[in-house]
């Protein structure tokens, strides 16, 4: 629901803007969710969070926010079944 609300806000406040977010590369559950929503991985980044502890992240982008809303609605429907 939060992602849907954020998408609606971007559509109303900044029409034409894409949405993007960073996800830890090892967070497979989240990545499957964002892949199912049509997110496109456009960048990989490795960052040292603590001394000697490196974490890889990927950047997801959605350009068609109406399609994203539709995918979110379909995802919500499937979860209710």
N, C-alpha and C positions, 0 to 999 in steps of 0.2 A: 504494500500500500504506500509506503514512504517513497519508493522509487516512482510510482505512478503520480503521486502528488508533486514531486519535484519536477517530473516531466511536464505536467500540466502548467506548473508555474513558469517554466522556461518558455513554453509555447505562448503563454499570455504576456509575459514580461519582455521576452527577447525572441520574437518570432524569427525563425531561420537559423538560430544558434544550435549547434550540436550539444549533446551531453557526453561527458566523458568521466571515467573514474578509474582509479588504480586498484588492482587486486593482487594480493600475494599469489605468485605463480603456483605455489603448492596448495592453494585453497581450491581443490578440485570441485567441491560442491558448489561454491559460488561461481566458479568459472563455467560449470555446466549450465547453471541458471542464466548467466549473462550470454553464453553462446546461444541458448534456446531463445533468448529475447532478440537475437539478431545482432548482438554486439560484435564489433570488428576489432581485433587486436591490432593496434597500430605501432606499438612500441614495447620494448623489453628494457628493464632497468634493474641494475643490481646496486644495492645500497647497504652500507655498513650501519646497522642499527645500534649495535654496541661494539666495543672494541673486539675485533676478531669474529663478529657474528654478522654474516652477510645474508641478505634476503633478496630474492629475485621477485620482481613485480611485473605485471603487464598492464598496459593502458588500453581500456576498451573505449570505443567511440560509437555513438549512434547519431546519424545525420537526419534520418527520417523519423521525427518524433511521433507523428501520427501512427506510423507502423509500430513503433515501440509501444505506444499505448494499446494498440490492438493486440500485440504479442503479450503484454502484461495481462490484459483482460482474459485472453485465452489461457494463459498460465494459471491465473486465479481460478478459472472454471475447472481446469484439470485437477487442481489441488482440492477443490470441493467435492470431487467425485469419489 
